Amino acid sequence: MTDTTVEAPDRPAHRDPNVLRWLGAYTASMIGDSVYFMALAWAAARTGSASGTGLVLAAGSLPRALLMLGGGVLADRIGPRRVVIGSDAARAVLVLVLAAILVLTAPTVGVLVTVALLFGAVDALFLPAVGALPPRISTPGQLARIQGLRALAARGSSIVGAPMGGVAVATGGPSLAFAAAGVLFALSLPLLLSLRIRPLAEPETPGAASAAEKAAIAEETPDAWRDLVGGLRYIRRHSLLGPLMLVIALSELGFVGPLNLGLILLSEQRDWGAAGMGWIVAGFAGGAAGSALLLAVRGRVPRAGLVMCLMALVGAVGIAAVAQVSTVALAAAITAFVGLTAGLAGALCGALVQTAADPAYLGRVTSVSTFFTYAIAPLSYPVTGAAVAFWGTGPVFAVSAAVCASGGVMGLALAGLRRAELPR
């Protein structure tokens, strides 16, 4: 497959047909993801085994963690567009085959675990590649706006996908839901095939690898392993990307546990119930959507590095505060604030990563940042659960907030990150 290379039009991302095609494909894939996970959970539950259900739901995380960095290497080697098209096609075929199997026979734990493992492996290729695509479809000055559009699509996909999956399961069982997910993955393919790919210029950010450094890395180790080692070394030596990866790691480790598992445990302790939990999660989603809309409309944010670090600090205060309130309304207001600040910080961080990275390393850089979100941060779930059982929600949320805040403090302490700007 040959990529069509053109210069991206100098227009806002939300008015660029090329960006809108990518956004449509990304949205269809994300809705498909939500429907798939809903169907997988219900199919696993229908096996009648609680331990088997847990095994099925956890199975996909293992190949995702093991192969994520390799997915970045592949994206750099053959191009992110090809990897995204291939992985989305593979996901479509995989879940459609599973839908057909479930029409003929009842689901078994073995079949579902196999599908979850295969889906996780394909996801490990898809996630770094889809994150590396935005710089190839628009100009650097539009990347913050694209990050906002991407965040809006992700939030909207969760809102649409979960009910869609539920309705499909209720109407025709998991087989219909898997079929719907497969169709959604397939719908993204024509849009991806029509994308116009622009050439990438070398970044002007200080710390980018020189030609001599790239040649030295290439001589030290062979083939794919050389590419992986070279990418990790490039990030470590980069004056901006290295600190950004540390900010991402600290933010995810401090954020994911309390905001996913911790809020459930907090709702149980406060007797807020499922309805109260729904309002709290809706508050966070609304705040995150607000920050995404702000970036999508405004585009460039001046002094992006400083704003990102300050938003990370302010959002950390909200994380600590949510465990101290006694009413659902106040908790929902605080989580909306956290969603707004953390969402803005995350989108700016993503835009800075994409504009700072050397084009030759973009897939590997994206895979490292994605690795923290999808592979490392979920490991905090059992730690969060055990800590809440031992110390309670207040201290655990406070410690988590301190971990998040440490990323913002580190960013403010490093002049290169604090003064980072997005292209005009």
N, C-alpha and C positions, 0 to 999 in steps of 0.2 A: 504494500500500500504506500503511495507517495503522498506526502503532505503538500497541500497547495499553499504556497508562500506569497503573502501580499503584505503591503504596509497597511496597518490598521488605520481607519479613518480617525481624524482628529475631532472627536465628538464625545459628549458625555456617555458613560457606559450604559446608562439606562435608555439611551436612544440609539445605541449601536446594535444593528441586527445581528452581528456576529456574537456579541456578548449575550444577547437575548436568546440566541440559539443554544449557547452553552448553558445559560441559566435554565432554559426549559428542559434540557437533557439532565442537568444536575437535579432539578426539582423532581422529575419523573423517577430518577434513580433513588432519591431520598424517600419519596413516598413508597416506592417499592420496598425499600429497606424496612420501613415501619410495618408495612403489611406482612412482609416475610417474617419478622420477629414475632408479630402477633400470632401468625399461623403456626410458627414453630413452637411457641409456648403452649398453645392449645393442643396441638398434635402430641406434644410430649406429655401433657397432663392426661390425655386420653389413653395413654399406655397403662395408667393405673399404678405407676411406681413413682413415689416421691423422690427416691434417690436417683432413679433414671431420668426424671424430669430435670433435676439439678444438673446431672451429667450432660444432658443434651444442651441446656442453656449455657453451660460453661465451656462446652467443647470448642466453639468457634474462636474463643479468645486465645487458645494455645497457638494455632498456626499464625494467627494475626500477630502475636508477639514475636514468634520465631522468624517470620518472613518479611516483616514490615520494612526493615532496612534493605533487604534484598530487593523489595519492590521499588525503592528509590533508585537503586543501581540500574534496574531494568529500565525505568523511566528515562534516565539519563542516557542510556545506551541506544535505545530505539525510538525515543520520543514519547512524551506523556500522552499524546493524542492516541497513538496506536495502542498503548497499554490500557487506556480507559475504554476504548472501543472493544478490545479483546476481552477484558475482564467483565464488562457489562454484558457482552454476548454470552460469556460463559455462565454468568449468574442467571441470565434468562433461561438458558438451556437446562441448567441444573434444577431450578425450582419448577420448571414446567414438567420435567421428567418425574420429579417427586410428586407433583400433582397427579400425574397419570398413574403412578404407583398406588397412591392412596385411593384412587377410584376403584382399583382392582382388589386392594387388600387393606387390612387395618394397619396403622402405623406401629412399628416396633422400635424399641430403643436403639437397636443396632443400626437400622436404616437412618433414623433421625440423627444419630451421632455422626454417621458417615457423611451425611449431607452437611451438617453443621461444620465439620472439619474442612470439607471441600469449600464451602462458602467462605469460611474464615481465611483459607489460603488465597482464594481469589480476591477477597477484600483487602488482604495485605498488599496486593498489587494495585488495586483500584484506588485506595485512599491516598498514597503518596502522589500518584499520577494526576488525580483530579485536583489535588492541591497545587500541583506545579503547572497547571494549564493556564490560569489567568494571565501571567505575563506573556503568554504566546498568542493571546487573542485581542489584546488591547494595548494601549500605551502605558508607560510607567505611571504617568500622572493620574490614571484612572483606577489604579489598583485598590486604593482605599474604598472607593465607591463600589468596586466589584466585591470587596470583602463584605460590605454592608448588604449588597444584594444577595450574596451567598448566605449570610446569616439569616436574612429574612426568609429565604427559600428553605433553610433548614428548620426554622421555627414553624413555618407554615406547613412543611411536610409532616412534622410530628403531629400537628393539630389535625390534619386531614387524614394521615395514614392510619393512625390508631383506630379511629372510628370506622374507617373503610375496612380495615382488617376485621374488626369486630362484627360488622354487618355481614361480611363475606363468610366468616366462620358460622354465624348464626343462620345464614341462609343455606349454605351448601357445604358446611364443614371445612376443615383445614384444606382439603383438596381445592376448593374454589378459591380460598384465600391465596394459596400458593400459585394458582393459575393467574390470579389478578396481579400478584407481584411479578411473575414472569412476563406478563404483557407490559407492565410498566417499565421493566428493564429494557424490553425490546423496543418500546416507543422512543427511548432515548437514542437509539442507534442512528436513525436517519438524521437527527439533529447533530450528533457528533460527527457523522460522516461529512456533513456540509460545512463544518467549521473551517474557516480560513486562518492559517497559521502564519504569524509574522515572525521575521527574524529577530533574534535578541542581540542587543548591543551589550558590550562589556560594561559592567556596573562601574560607577565612579566612586563607590564607597571605599574609604581607606581600609586596608586589610585584605583586599582581594588577592588571590594567589597569582603570582607572576608566572610567566611561561616557564621560567627556569625551575620554579618550585613544582609546577605540574609535571615537568619532565623528570625531576628527581623522584617524585612519588611514583611515577609510572615505571621507573627502573628498579625500584626496591621490591615490589611484590607483583605477582602475576594476575592477570585476567580479572575476574569478578571480585576476588578478594582484594586485589590491588585497588579496584574502584571503591570498594567499601572503606578500606583503610584510608585511602586518599580523601574520601569525603569527610570522614570523622576528623582527620588531621586538619583538613581545610577549615572546618567549623571551629576547632580548638584554637587555631592560629588567627582566626578572623577577629578584628577589633570590635565588630558589632554583633556578628552572628553567635559567637561564643557566649557573650553575656545574655543575648536574647534567649538562647536555649536554656540557660540557667533560670531566667525569669519564667519561662514556660513551665519548666519542671517544677519549680517551687509553687507556682500558681495552681497547677493541676493537682499536685499532691495535697495542698491545703484546701482546695475548693471542692474536689469531686466527692470525697468522703462525706463531709457534713451536708452538702447540698443534695446528694442523692440518697444515701442511707440515713444520714443523721436527721434529716427532716422527717422521715418516716418514724424514727424512734422518738423524736420530739413530739410529734403529733399524738403518738400513743401515750406518752407521759402526761400530756396536757388534756387528754380526752377530747381532742378536736375531731377525731373520726376521719373517715375517708373524705367526707365533704370538705372538712376544714383543710385537709391535706391538698385537695384539689384546688382550693382557692389560693393556697400558698404557692403551689407550683404555677398556677396561672399568673400570679403576681410576678414571679421571676420571669416567666415567658414573655409577659407584656413588657417588662423593663428591657429585656434583651432585644425584643423586637423594636422597641423605641430607639435604642442605640444603633441598631442595624439600619433603621429608616433614616436616622440622622446622617449616617455616613453615606448611605445610598443617594441622598438628596444633595448633601453638602459637598461630598467628594473629599478634597484635601483638607486635612486638619493641620494648622500651623503648629510647629514645635511638637511633632507627633511623639517623639521619645519622652519628653517631659510629661505630656498629657497622659500617655500610657502608664507611666510609673505612678503618677498621682492618682489616676483612676484605680489602679491596683491597690494602693494604700487605702483609699476611701472605701472601696468595696470590701476590704478586709474588716474594716470597722463594722460594716453592716452584718458580716458573717458572725462576728462575736455578739452583736446586739440581738440577733433574731432568737437566740436561746434564752434571752432574759425577759421576753415579753410574755404576757399571759392571755392575750386575745388573738383570735384568728385574723381579725382585720388589721391589727398592728403588725403581725408577723407577715401578712401578705404585702403590706406597704413596704416593709423593710426588704423583703426578697425582691420586690419590684425595683427598689433602689440598687440592690446588689446586681440584679440583672442588667440594669442600665449602665452602671459603672464597669462591671466586669466584662460585659459585652463590648463596650467601647474599647477597653484595654486590650481584649483579645483580638478584635478586628484590626486595631492599629498595629499590634504585634505581628499579625499575619502579613499585613501590607509591608511592614519594614523588612521582614524576612525575605519576602519575594523581591523587593527592590534592591536589597543588599547582596543577594546571592549571585555569584558568578553563574551565567547560564549553563555552563558545563556541569555544575554541581547542584542545580536547582531541585532535581528529583530526590537526591540524597539528603539535601538540607530539609526538604519538606517531609521526608520519611522520618527523620529524627524528631522533628517537632510533633508529627503525628504519633510517633511511637510513645511519647510521654503521655499523650491524651488517651490513646486507645489500648495501650499495653501496660504501662507502668502505673498510672493513676488508679485503675481499678483494683490494684493490689492493696490499696488503702481501705477497701471495704471491710475485710475481716478485722483489720487493726482498729478501725473506727467503731465497729460493733463491740469488740472486746473492751475498748476504752470507755465507751458509754456505759456498758454494764458495770464497770469497775468504779468509774469516777462520776458518771452522770453527764448530761448533755452540755451544761454550762462550761465546765473546764475543757471538754473536748472541742467545742466550738471555738473557745478562746485560743487554744493551742493551734487549731487549724487556721484561724484568722492570723495568728502570728507568723505561721509558715507562709501564707499568702503575702502578708505585709513585708516579709523579708525580701521577697522578689522585687517589690517596689522600692524598698530602701536601697538594695544593691544597685538597681538601675539608676537611682538618683545619685548614688555615690560615684558612678562611672561617667565621666564627662562625655565619652563617645556615645553612650546610649542616651544620656540625658539630653544631648544636643542633636540627636538624630532627627532628620527631616525627611518627609516624603517628597518625591519629585513633583515639580509643578506641571 
